[in-house]
């Protein structure tokens, strides 16, 4: 019963907020109808209404003035902060959490690296094994794999797919853990070599490497070294240095989408 009452109070709070913010029934400084009238309008008990008013007070949308009534304190967008009181009841799963991370983490990592102040923090971590890099491959029998220089580019690509309404889980994706300028003899990246060994059904490699000299050189090396055994498609981001740059640009509305580049 307590959970039901709380839910009804939250619904009532949302309804009152709509009256203020969407329907413009009440302006800043206006007094809300008295408790009996408002409870009747919402078809709820006075106890439920009081709880709803408390919720709105915590959002800063209304305030209770003792002996005078309840008044609208703001109709600005900032006051309508999302109601997170029910988040604890959300039954999330691994995929849903991954989708949330795809939206948030690429930009966090980008700006953390951009603004890093502790020396040269780029390099190999002691004891790391580059054969086993970050990957998303829910379908182990997927015939193609999308390749990226780093995990942040992989996550950015998955986010772009989600922004286009596509299910990012349908694509196998692998971070190479960095690339390097090819020497005279082609050397297949260790992460890619291990992935192809573990997934013998792969026949298409989609390259989404950076637009800088090293990225273009690495793409050319993979195409030359594996082109006789696999279909290798070079699909660099149409703008920006890398896929994360492209994501940031598109989220800021700086470039238009180019259809099918991610195919």
N, C-alpha and C positions, 0 to 999 in steps of 0.2 A: 504493500500500500504506500509505503514511504517513497519508493522509487517512482510509482505512478503519480503521486502528488507532486514530486519534484519535477517530473517531466511536464505536467500540466502547467506548473508555475513558469517553466522556461518557455513553453508555447505562448502563455499569456504575456510574458515579457516581450517576446518577439512581436506579438500582435500590437502591443502598445508602441513599441519602437517603430513599427511600420506606420502607425498612425502619425507619429511625429516626423519621421524621416522621409517616408515615401508619399503618404497621403496628405501631408502638411496640414493636418487638422489642428495641430498645436504648434505654436511658435515659441522661440526662446522667451522665457519669462511668463508664459501662460500657465495658469493653474489647471491641473487635470480635474475631471469631474470627481465628486466625492466618492468615497469608498463604495457606498451602496449602488450608486449609479454605474460606476465603472465595472463593478462585479456583475451587475445585471447585463450590461452591454456585452461583456465577454462570456457570459453564461458560466461563471465559475463562482466558487465560494469566496467569502471575504478573506478567509485564511489563505487560500491559494493566491488571491490578488495581493495580499500583503507580501508574500514571498516573491511574487513577480516584481513588485515595486522595489524590494531589496536588491534584486538582481540588477535592475536598471540603475539603482543608486551606485552599485559597484562599478558600473560602466561609465558613470559620470553623465548619464543622460537626463536624470531627474534628481531632485533633492527634496527631502521632507523637511518642511519648516514647522516646527512644533507649534500646535495651536492654530495653524493657518492652512495647512494642506500640503499637497505635493505639486511641485512646480518643475517645468521644463528648464533645464540649465543650459542646454546646448543642442543645436540641430546640425552642427558641423559633422563632417564625415569622420573626423578623428575621434569623436565621442562614441561612434558606433563601432567600437572594437568588437571583434568576433567573440562570440560566447564560447569559451573553451571549457565550461563547467562540465560538459558531458563527454569530454575526450576520454576520460578514464573508462567509460563504458563501451568504447569502440572496440570491436573484435577485429583487430588487424591480423594480417598474415604476412609471410615473408615477401611475397610479391608486392603487396601494397606498400610495405616499408621501403622496398627497393625503388618503387616509383617516386616516393617522397624524396629519397636520397638523390635520385637522378635529377630532380628539379633543383635541389639546393646545393649539393656538394661541388659540382664543376666550378661554379662561380666562387665558392669559398676557397677552393684549392688554387684557383687562378690568382686571386688577389692576395692570398697568403704568400705565394711564390713571388708575386710582383713586388710586394712590400717587405719581403724578408730582409732582416738587418744583421743577421749573425753570420758574417763571412760568406764563403762560397759553400752553400749547402747542397749543391747539385753533385751527384756522384753515386757510386755503388755503396750499398750498405754492406758492412763486413758480414761474410757468411751467406750472402744472398745467392740464390741459384736461378740464373736467368732462363733456365729451361722451363720453369714453372711461373709464368707471369699471370697477371690479372686477366680473366676471361669471363664471358657470359655465353654459355652454350648449353641451353636447356635441352635442345634436341641434338643428341650426340651423333645422329645420323645425317645432320644437315649437310647438303652437298657443297655449300660454299661457306667461306668465312671472311669477315670484314677485319682488316688489319689496321692498327693504329700505333703511333709511336709511344703513346703513354696511356695510362689508365684514365686520366682526365679527359683525353680526346675521345676515348671509348664511351665514357659516361655522357659526354656532350653529344655524341652522335645518337646515343639511345634517347636522350632528351629531345633531340630534333625530330626523331621518329615519332615520339609521343606527341609533340606539338603538331605534327602533320596528321594525327589520328591513327597512326599505325601501331601495331603491337610490337614493341621492341623485343619481346621475348622470342619472336619467331626468327630472329637473326642471330647466327653464331658470330661472336665478336672476340677478338684477341688483342691485347696490348703486347707489343714487342719489347717493352721495357727499355725503349730507347733504340736509336739506330746510329750508325756512324758512316763517315764517308768511305766509300769502297776503295780498296787498294786495287792492284792490278788483277788479282784473283778474287772472284766472287765468293763470299762466305755467307751462307744462309743464317739468318738470325736464330739463336738457340731456341727461343720461345716458339718460333714458327716450326722449326725442325721437330721439336717435341710434339707440338700440336698435330702436325701431319702424321707423325708416327702413331699417335693415339687415336687419330680419326682418319683411317685409310679410305673412307668413302668420300672425302673432300676432293672435288675436281675444279673448283673455281676459287680464286683468291681476289678479293676486292681491296685494293690499296687506298687508304685514306691518310697518306703520310703528309707531312708538312710541306708548305710551299717555299721553304728556304732551300739553300743549296744542298745541305746534307739530306733533307727529306727527299728532294728530287733525285739526288744521286742514289739514295738507297732504293727508291722505287724503280729506277732504271736497272739497278743491279738485280733486284728480285725478278723483274720481268725478263731480263737476259738469262739469269741463272735457272729459273724454274719454268720459263715459258714453253719449253719443249715437253713438259710433263703435266702442266696445269694451264687452264685458261686464266690468265692474269689480267685484271681490269684495273687501270689506273684512274682513281676517282678522288683527286685531291679536292679540298674545299674550294668552291668557286670564288671565295674572297677571304681575306684575312690570312694570317700566318698558318693557323691550324684550325682544327674542327672546333676547339673551344672558343677561338676568336670568332668563328662564324656564328656559334650559338649566342655569344654576347651581342654581336651585331644584330642578329635577328630579334633577340629579345628587346633590344633597344629600338628596333624599327629602322635600322640604318640601311639595310639592304632588302631587296625583295627575294622571295623564295624562287629558286630555280628548280623546276620540277624534275624529278627522276635523278638528280645528281647522286643521291644516296643509294641508288639501285646498283 
